[in-house]
Amino acid sequence: MRKLKDIIYKAGILDVLGSTDIDIDTITADSREVKEGTLFIARRGVSVDAHDFISDVVEAGAAAVICEEFPEVIRQGVTYIKVSDSSAALGYIAANYYDNPSEKFQLIGITGTNGKTTTATLLFRLFRKLGYPCGLISTVEIRINDEVIPSTHTTPDPIKLNGLMSLMEREGCQFCFMEVSSHAVVQHRITGLKFRGGVFTNITHDHLDYHKTFDEYIRAKKGFFDMLPADAFALYNTDDRNGVVMVQNTKASKRSFALKGMADFRCRIVENTFAGLLLNIDGQEVLCRLIGSFNAYNILAVYSVAVLLDEDPLETLTIISNLEPVEGRFQYVVSKNKVAGIIDYAHTPDALQNVLSTIRDIRTGTEKVYTVIGCGGDRDILKRPIMARIACELSDKVVLTSDNPRTENPEKIIDDMKKGVETHNTKKVLSITDRSEAIKAVCSMAAAGDIILIAGKGHEKYQDINGKKFPFDDMKVLQDSFKIYES
């Protein structure tokens, strides 16, 4: 239980009707969760305006309401607080309600189009092996030390986020590594949090269904670095042309990493094979189990963060050399027939190009590359033909299939992808809507030494079809399909 006056600090208050010296039992932005003693925050969404439910939540027992406009009917005994932005207010209120847990450990945010999950997860694993109690908030999972909590969003809503961080604080966590999505920035999910550091991996074509333009997408990512305090660090990839743009207005201390250009932290790829990466990082050679040049960036970012957090460079590299790949990120298996299968979350043009380029670089001879790829429904349609074009350019055979069609017709999505297939590549392409059958098909075609890439879903254990999530695991389907064709 908290006093209302204690949890509305920084909420952008414009006017108050009623007393703020009242007890609040719980806070919510979901009208269905309101009960006696609740503070309800009415936000304006894309399709729903929660101001329409203020009278309902008052009837349900709400003690106070945060809103951008006062309702026509004011109930005696209920406190109404008018603010400039309800979503921003929610961020501050959630942080205050849980006594600002992000100020009690070192919170590191990782943003970018690709590499967020791998970088955050490797940082968590590294610092656990360094002996620290840690938290992780990622697309794949949420962890509080050894406890695993299923993840539903890249970055949870402010109430859940601060609740999780409060649990981390109680469990003694000294660090928390968190993916920061562009949606989280513009929707104020991270408002009210105090970051010790921010990491920019890269930015490429994605989420234009939400942000509308690439410039808007860049501004969303940049907003994270704009909010960093002066005692934080802003670590950015100088090999990405937008790296400098990200940090140009930040108050934080700017530090850089790169494989190609000049930077504070440097890395060179010595060898890149299916056995892993041999890297030279700041003059030290280290053999890592992760594969591909894109992972060299992730590893370098992890090393850089550790050094910026005052960890010993040599001990850090020793532990990094033994870190396992993250589930669904270039996850590699081999059948009894010596066919290599790779599961990867690549669902953007740049990520797909990175994975296929890595496979091409590692190939030693005449091995064929088979790619199974789809695109998500109700998402950025502009990238669909680009994804198909890249797959065709860098593969010997491509099967276009269903990903998470959501409310769209999967065959319509495949037709959109086909528009990117150039005439000279049409013979390379098959369309098999059923994802399971698509994976079986490439397994039947592949011979010893060939490489199969199943791209787009990675760690996900479901297919999202018409509002329902059906069990589906790319790795399991691949391994089951291998067994069918093993001699």
C-alpha positions as CSV (number, residue, x, y, z in Angstrom):
1,M,0.0,0.0,0.0
2,R,1.3,3.4,-1.0
3,K,0.1,7.0,-0.5
4,L,-1.0,8.5,-3.8
5,K,1.0,11.7,-3.2
6,D,4.2,9.6,-3.0
7,I,3.8,7.8,-6.4
8,I,2.8,10.7,-8.7
9,Y,6.2,12.4,-8.6
10,K,7.4,13.5,-12.1
11,A,4.0,12.4,-13.6
12,G,3.5,15.8,-15.4
13,I,0.5,16.9,-13.3
14,L,-1.6,19.7,-14.7
15,D,-4.6,19.6,-12.3
16,V,-6.0,17.7,-9.4
17,L,-9.6,17.1,-8.3
18,G,-9.7,15.5,-4.9
19,S,-7.1,14.5,-2.3
20,T,-3.7,12.9,-3.0
21,D,-3.3,11.9,0.7
22,I,-5.1,8.6,0.1
23,D,-4.0,5.0,0.1
24,I,-3.4,3.1,-3.1
25,D,-3.4,-0.7,-3.0
26,T,-2.5,-1.4,-6.6
27,I,-1.9,0.4,-10.0
28,T,-3.1,-0.7,-13.4
29,A,-3.7,0.6,-17.0
30,D,-6.1,-2.3,-17.7
31,S,-9.7,-1.4,-16.8
32,R,-10.4,-5.2,-16.3
33,E,-8.0,-5.3,-13.4
34,V,-9.5,-2.5,-11.3
35,K,-10.7,-3.2,-7.8
36,E,-11.2,-1.3,-4.5
37,G,-8.2,1.0,-3.9
38,T,-6.8,0.9,-7.4
39,L,-5.1,3.8,-9.2
40,F,-6.2,3.6,-12.8
41,I,-4.1,5.2,-15.6
42,A,-6.2,6.0,-18.7
43,R,-4.0,5.9,-21.8
44,R,-4.8,6.6,-25.4
45,G,-3.9,3.6,-27.6
46,V,-3.9,3.0,-31.3
47,S,-7.3,1.4,-31.3
48,V,-8.6,2.0,-27.8
49,D,-8.9,5.1,-25.6
50,A,-9.0,4.1,-22.0
51,H,-10.7,7.4,-21.1
52,D,-13.8,5.7,-22.4
53,F,-13.7,3.3,-19.4
54,I,-13.2,5.8,-16.6
55,S,-16.8,5.6,-15.4
56,D,-16.6,1.8,-15.4
57,V,-13.4,1.7,-13.3
58,V,-14.9,4.2,-10.8
59,E,-17.9,1.9,-10.5
60,A,-15.4,-1.0,-9.9
61,G,-13.9,0.8,-6.9
62,A,-11.0,2.8,-8.3
63,A,-9.7,5.2,-5.7
64,A,-8.0,7.5,-8.2
65,V,-7.7,8.1,-11.9
66,I,-4.9,9.5,-14.0
67,C,-6.1,11.0,-17.3
68,E,-5.4,13.6,-20.0
69,E,-9.0,14.9,-19.8
70,F,-11.3,15.0,-16.9
71,P,-14.6,13.0,-17.4
72,E,-17.9,14.8,-17.6
73,V,-19.1,13.1,-14.4
74,I,-16.9,13.5,-11.3
75,R,-17.5,11.0,-8.5
76,Q,-17.2,12.3,-4.9
77,G,-14.5,10.5,-3.0
78,V,-12.5,9.6,-6.1
79,T,-9.3,11.6,-7.0
80,Y,-8.8,12.7,-10.6
81,I,-5.4,13.8,-11.7
82,K,-5.0,15.4,-15.1
83,V,-1.6,14.9,-16.8
84,S,0.1,16.0,-20.0
85,D,0.8,12.4,-21.2
86,S,-0.7,9.4,-19.5
87,S,1.7,6.9,-21.0
88,A,4.7,8.9,-19.7
89,A,3.0,9.3,-16.3
90,L,2.5,5.6,-16.1
91,G,6.3,5.0,-16.4
92,Y,7.1,7.4,-13.6
93,I,4.2,6.1,-11.4
94,A,5.2,2.5,-11.9
95,A,8.8,3.3,-10.9
96,N,7.7,5.2,-7.9
97,Y,5.2,2.6,-6.8
98,Y,7.9,0.0,-6.7
99,D,10.3,2.4,-5.0
100,N,12.5,2.9,-8.1
101,P,14.2,-0.5,-8.3
102,S,16.3,0.4,-11.3
103,E,18.3,2.9,-9.1
104,K,19.4,0.1,-6.8
105,F,21.4,-2.0,-9.3
106,Q,23.2,-1.3,-12.6
107,L,20.7,-1.5,-15.5
108,I,22.2,-1.9,-19.0
109,G,19.9,-1.4,-22.0
110,I,20.6,-2.9,-25.5
111,T,18.9,-1.5,-28.5
112,G,19.2,-2.0,-32.3
113,T,17.5,-4.0,-35.1
114,N,19.6,-7.1,-34.7
115,G,21.8,-8.5,-32.0
116,K,19.8,-7.3,-28.9
117,T,18.8,-10.8,-27.6
118,T,22.3,-12.3,-28.2
119,T,24.1,-9.4,-26.6
120,A,21.8,-9.1,-23.6
121,T,21.8,-12.9,-23.0
122,L,25.6,-13.2,-23.3
123,L,26.1,-10.3,-20.9
124,F,23.8,-12.0,-18.4
125,R,25.7,-15.3,-18.8
126,L,29.0,-13.6,-18.5
127,F,28.2,-11.7,-15.4
128,R,26.7,-14.8,-13.8
129,K,29.9,-16.6,-14.4
130,L,31.8,-13.6,-13.0
131,G,29.9,-14.4,-9.8
132,Y,27.2,-11.7,-9.8
133,P,23.5,-12.0,-9.1
134,C,21.9,-10.8,-12.3
135,G,18.6,-10.2,-14.1
136,L,17.8,-10.6,-17.8
137,I,14.9,-9.1,-19.7
138,S,14.9,-10.4,-23.3
139,T,12.7,-11.5,-26.2
140,V,13.5,-15.2,-25.4
141,E,13.2,-15.2,-21.6
142,I,13.3,-13.2,-18.4
143,R,15.7,-14.5,-15.7
144,I,16.3,-13.6,-12.1
145,N,19.5,-15.4,-11.3
146,D,18.5,-19.1,-12.0
147,E,14.8,-18.5,-12.1
148,V,13.3,-18.4,-15.6
149,I,10.1,-16.5,-16.4
150,P,8.4,-16.8,-19.8
151,S,8.7,-13.6,-22.0
152,T,5.8,-12.2,-24.0
153,H,7.3,-8.9,-25.2
154,T,10.8,-7.7,-26.0
155,T,10.3,-5.0,-23.4
156,P,7.3,-5.5,-20.9
157,D,4.9,-2.7,-19.9
158,P,6.1,-0.3,-17.2
159,I,4.2,-1.9,-14.3
160,K,5.4,-5.4,-15.1
161,L,8.9,-4.1,-15.9
162,N,9.3,-2.3,-12.5
163,G,7.6,-5.3,-10.7
164,L,10.3,-7.6,-12.2
165,M,13.1,-5.2,-11.3
166,S,11.7,-5.0,-7.7
167,L,11.9,-8.8,-7.6
168,M,15.5,-8.6,-8.9
169,E,16.4,-6.1,-6.3
170,R,15.0,-8.3,-3.5
171,E,17.0,-11.3,-4.9
172,G,20.2,-9.2,-4.6
173,C,20.8,-8.6,-8.3
174,Q,23.6,-6.2,-8.9
175,F,23.1,-6.0,-12.7
176,C,20.2,-6.3,-15.1
177,F,20.6,-6.6,-18.9
178,M,17.6,-5.6,-20.9
179,E,16.6,-5.4,-24.5
180,V,15.1,-2.1,-25.4
181,S,12.8,-2.1,-28.4
182,S,11.8,0.9,-30.4
183,H,8.2,0.4,-29.4
184,A,9.3,0.5,-25.7
185,V,10.9,4.0,-26.2
186,V,7.9,5.7,-28.0
187,Q,5.3,4.0,-25.8
188,H,7.2,5.1,-22.6
189,R,7.7,1.6,-21.3
190,I,11.2,2.6,-20.1
191,T,10.2,6.0,-18.9
192,G,11.2,6.4,-15.2
193,L,14.0,3.9,-15.3
194,K,17.6,4.8,-14.5
195,F,20.2,3.2,-16.9
196,R,23.9,2.8,-16.1
197,G,24.6,2.3,-19.8
198,G,23.1,1.9,-23.2
199,V,24.3,-0.2,-26.2
200,F,23.5,0.4,-29.9
201,T,24.1,-2.7,-32.1
202,N,22.9,-1.6,-35.5
203,I,19.8,-0.3,-37.3
204,T,18.3,-1.7,-40.5
205,H,14.8,-1.9,-42.2
206,D,12.2,-3.2,-39.7
207,H,9.0,-2.2,-37.9
208,L,7.9,0.2,-40.6
209,D,4.4,-1.0,-40.1
210,Y,4.5,0.8,-36.8
211,H,7.0,3.7,-37.3
212,K,5.9,4.4,-40.9
213,T,9.3,5.7,-42.0
214,F,12.9,4.7,-41.5
215,D,13.7,8.2,-40.1
216,E,11.0,7.8,-37.5
217,Y,12.4,4.4,-36.6
218,I,15.8,5.9,-36.1
219,R,14.4,8.7,-33.9
220,A,12.7,6.1,-31.8
221,K,16.0,4.2,-31.2
222,K,17.8,7.5,-30.6
223,G,15.2,8.5,-28.0
224,F,16.8,5.8,-25.7
225,F,20.2,7.5,-25.8
226,D,18.7,10.9,-25.5
227,M,17.3,9.9,-22.1
228,L,20.6,8.5,-20.6
229,P,21.9,10.4,-17.7
230,A,25.4,12.0,-17.6
231,D,26.8,9.3,-15.3
232,A,25.9,6.6,-17.8
233,F,27.8,5.3,-20.9
234,A,26.5,5.2,-24.4
235,L,28.3,2.4,-26.3
236,Y,27.7,2.4,-30.1
237,N,28.8,0.6,-33.2
238,T,30.8,2.9,-35.4
239,D,30.6,0.5,-38.4
240,D,26.9,1.3,-38.6
241,R,26.5,4.7,-40.3
242,N,23.8,5.7,-37.9
243,G,25.9,4.9,-34.8
244,V,27.1,8.5,-34.4
245,V,23.5,9.8,-35.0
246,M,22.3,7.7,-32.1
247,V,24.5,9.3,-29.5
248,Q,24.8,12.8,-30.9
249,N,22.6,14.4,-28.2
250,T,23.2,12.1,-25.3
251,K,24.5,13.4,-22.0
252,A,26.1,10.0,-21.4
253,S,29.8,9.3,-21.9
254,K,30.3,8.1,-25.5
255,R,32.3,5.0,-26.2
256,S,32.5,3.0,-29.5
257,F,33.2,-0.4,-30.9
258,A,34.0,-1.6,-34.4
259,L,35.4,-4.4,-36.6
260,K,36.2,-2.1,-39.6
261,G,36.7,1.5,-38.5
262,M,38.4,3.3,-35.7
263,A,36.9,2.8,-32.2
264,D,37.6,2.6,-28.5
265,F,37.1,-1.2,-28.7
266,R,38.4,-3.1,-31.7
267,C,38.0,-6.6,-33.0
268,R,39.4,-8.5,-36.0
269,I,38.1,-11.9,-37.3
270,V,41.0,-14.3,-37.7
271,E,38.9,-17.4,-38.6
272,N,35.2,-17.9,-39.1
273,T,34.2,-21.6,-39.3
274,F,31.4,-23.9,-38.2
275,A,33.6,-24.6,-35.2
276,G,33.3,-21.0,-34.1
277,L,35.1,-17.6,-34.4
278,L,38.7,-17.0,-33.7
279,L,38.9,-13.3,-32.8
280,N,41.5,-10.8,-32.0
281,I,40.0,-8.4,-29.4
282,D,42.1,-5.5,-28.2
283,G,45.3,-7.5,-29.1
284,Q,44.2,-10.8,-27.4
285,E,43.2,-13.9,-29.5
286,V,40.1,-15.6,-28.3
287,L,38.2,-18.7,-29.7
288,C,34.5,-18.4,-29.3
289,R,31.7,-20.9,-29.9
290,L,29.5,-18.5,-31.7
291,I,29.6,-18.4,-35.5
292,G,29.5,-15.5,-38.0
293,S,30.7,-11.9,-38.4
294,F,27.5,-10.6,-36.9
295,N,28.3,-12.5,-33.8
296,A,31.7,-10.9,-33.7
297,Y,30.0,-7.6,-33.2
298,N,27.8,-9.1,-30.4
299,I,30.8,-10.6,-28.7
300,L,32.8,-7.3,-29.0
301,A,29.8,-5.4,-27.5
302,V,29.7,-7.8,-24.6
303,Y,33.4,-7.4,-23.9
304,S,33.2,-3.6,-24.2
305,V,30.3,-3.4,-21.7
306,A,32.2,-5.6,-19.2
307,V,35.3,-3.4,-19.4
308,L,33.2,-0.3,-19.0
309,L,31.8,-1.9,-15.9
310,D,35.3,-2.3,-14.6
311,E,35.7,-6.1,-15.1
312,D,39.1,-7.6,-15.8
313,P,39.6,-7.8,-19.6
314,L,41.5,-11.1,-19.6
315,E,39.1,-12.9,-17.2
316,T,36.2,-11.5,-19.3
317,L,37.7,-12.9,-22.6
318,T,38.3,-16.3,-20.9
319,I,34.7,-16.6,-19.9
320,I,33.4,-15.3,-23.3
321,S,35.4,-18.1,-25.0
322,N,33.2,-20.7,-23.3
323,L,29.8,-19.0,-23.8
324,E,27.2,-21.1,-25.7
325,P,25.1,-19.7,-28.6
326,V,21.7,-18.3,-27.7
327,E,18.7,-20.5,-28.5
328,G,17.4,-19.8,-32.0
329,R,20.3,-17.6,-33.0
330,F,22.4,-19.5,-35.5
331,Q,21.6,-22.7,-33.7
332,Y,23.5,-25.5,-35.4
333,V,22.7,-29.3,-35.7
334,V,24.0,-32.0,-38.1
335,S,22.0,-35.1,-39.2
336,K,23.4,-38.6,-39.4
337,N,23.6,-38.1,-43.2
338,K,25.9,-35.1,-42.5
339,V,23.4,-32.4,-43.5
340,A,23.9,-29.3,-41.5
341,G,20.7,-27.5,-40.2
342,I,20.7,-24.0,-38.9
343,I,17.8,-22.4,-37.0
344,D,17.9,-18.6,-36.9
345,Y,15.6,-15.8,-35.8
346,A,16.5,-13.7,-38.9
347,H,13.3,-11.9,-39.7
348,T,14.7,-8.7,-41.2
349,P,16.5,-8.2,-44.5
350,D,19.8,-7.4,-42.8
351,A,19.7,-10.3,-40.4
352,L,18.9,-12.7,-43.2
353,Q,21.8,-11.3,-45.4
354,N,24.1,-11.7,-42.4
355,V,23.2,-15.3,-41.7
356,L,23.4,-16.3,-45.4
357,S,26.6,-14.4,-46.0
358,T,28.1,-16.2,-43.0
359,I,27.1,-19.6,-44.4
360,R,28.6,-18.6,-47.8
361,D,31.8,-17.6,-46.2
362,I,32.1,-20.8,-44.2
363,R,31.3,-23.1,-47.2
364,T,34.3,-25.0,-48.3
365,G,33.2,-26.4,-51.7
366,T,30.2,-27.4,-53.6
367,E,27.7,-27.7,-50.7
368,K,24.2,-26.5,-51.6
369,V,22.3,-24.1,-49.4
370,Y,18.6,-24.6,-48.9
371,T,16.7,-21.7,-47.2
372,V,13.2,-21.9,-45.7
373,I,11.8,-18.4,-45.1
374,G,8.5,-16.7,-44.5
375,C,7.4,-13.2,-43.2
376,G,5.1,-12.3,-40.4
377,G,1.6,-11.2,-41.0
378,D,0.2,-7.8,-39.8
379,R,3.8,-6.5,-40.0
380,D,5.9,-4.4,-42.3
381,I,5.0,-5.6,-45.8
382,L,7.8,-3.6,-47.5
383,K,10.4,-6.0,-46.4
384,R,8.7,-9.1,-47.8
385,P,10.0,-8.9,-51.4
386,I,13.4,-7.9,-50.1
387,M,13.7,-10.9,-47.9
388,A,12.8,-13.2,-50.8
389,R,15.3,-11.5,-53.1
390,I,18.1,-11.9,-50.5
391,A,17.3,-15.5,-49.9
392,C,17.4,-16.3,-53.7
393,E,20.7,-14.4,-54.2
394,L,22.5,-16.3,-51.5
395,S,20.9,-19.8,-51.7
396,D,20.7,-22.6,-54.1
397,K,17.1,-23.4,-53.3
398,V,14.5,-21.3,-51.5
399,V,11.2,-22.5,-50.1
400,L,8.8,-19.7,-49.3
401,T,6.4,-20.6,-46.5
402,S,4.3,-19.4,-43.6
403,D,5.8,-17.7,-40.6
404,N,3.4,-16.2,-38.1
405,P,0.6,-15.1,-40.5
406,R,-1.5,-13.7,-37.6
407,T,-4.7,-12.4,-39.2
408,E,-3.4,-12.4,-42.8
409,N,-3.8,-15.0,-45.5
410,P,-0.4,-16.8,-45.5
411,E,-0.6,-17.3,-49.3
412,K,-1.0,-13.5,-49.7
413,I,2.2,-13.0,-47.7
414,I,4.0,-15.5,-49.9
415,D,2.7,-13.7,-53.0
416,D,4.1,-10.4,-51.6
417,M,7.5,-12.2,-51.1
418,K,7.5,-13.5,-54.7
419,K,7.5,-10.0,-56.0
420,G,11.1,-9.8,-55.0
421,V,12.2,-12.9,-56.9
422,E,14.0,-11.9,-60.0
423,T,13.4,-13.7,-63.3
424,H,16.7,-15.6,-63.3
425,N,16.0,-17.0,-59.9
426,T,12.4,-18.2,-60.4
427,K,13.5,-21.8,-60.9
428,K,15.2,-21.7,-57.4
429,V,11.9,-21.1,-55.6
430,L,9.2,-23.3,-54.3
431,S,6.1,-22.2,-52.3
432,I,4.9,-24.5,-49.6
433,T,2.4,-22.8,-47.2
434,D,2.6,-25.4,-44.5
435,R,5.8,-24.7,-42.6
436,S,6.3,-28.2,-41.4
437,E,6.0,-29.6,-45.0
438,A,8.4,-26.9,-46.2
439,I,11.0,-28.1,-43.7
440,K,10.4,-31.7,-44.7
441,A,10.8,-30.8,-48.3
442,V,14.3,-29.3,-48.0
443,C,15.4,-32.2,-45.8
444,S,14.3,-34.6,-48.6
445,M,16.4,-32.6,-51.1
446,A,19.6,-32.1,-49.1
447,A,22.6,-34.4,-49.5
448,A,25.6,-35.0,-47.3
449,G,27.5,-31.7,-46.7
450,D,24.6,-29.5,-47.7
451,I,23.3,-26.7,-45.4
452,I,19.7,-26.0,-44.5
453,L,18.7,-22.6,-43.0
454,I,15.3,-22.3,-41.3
455,A,14.9,-18.6,-40.8
456,G,12.4,-16.2,-39.2
457,K,11.1,-17.9,-36.0
458,G,14.2,-19.0,-34.1
459,H,13.4,-19.7,-30.4
460,E,9.6,-19.4,-30.9
461,K,7.6,-22.5,-29.9
462,Y,4.4,-21.5,-31.7
463,Q,2.8,-20.3,-34.9
464,D,0.4,-17.3,-34.5
465,I,-2.6,-17.9,-36.7
466,N,-5.8,-15.9,-36.5
467,G,-5.3,-14.9,-32.9
468,K,-4.3,-18.4,-31.6
469,K,-0.8,-19.7,-30.9
470,F,-0.4,-23.3,-32.1
471,P,2.6,-25.3,-30.9
472,F,5.4,-25.2,-33.4
473,D,9.2,-25.6,-32.9
474,D,11.5,-25.2,-36.0
475,M,14.3,-27.2,-34.3
476,K,12.0,-30.1,-33.4
477,V,10.4,-30.2,-36.9
478,L,13.9,-30.1,-38.4
479,Q,15.3,-32.9,-36.3
480,D,12.1,-35.0,-36.8
481,S,12.5,-34.4,-40.6
482,F,16.1,-35.4,-40.5
483,K,15.1,-38.8,-39.0
484,I,12.7,-39.5,-41.8
485,Y,15.4,-39.3,-44.4
486,E,18.3,-40.8,-42.5
487,S,19.5,-44.0,-44.3
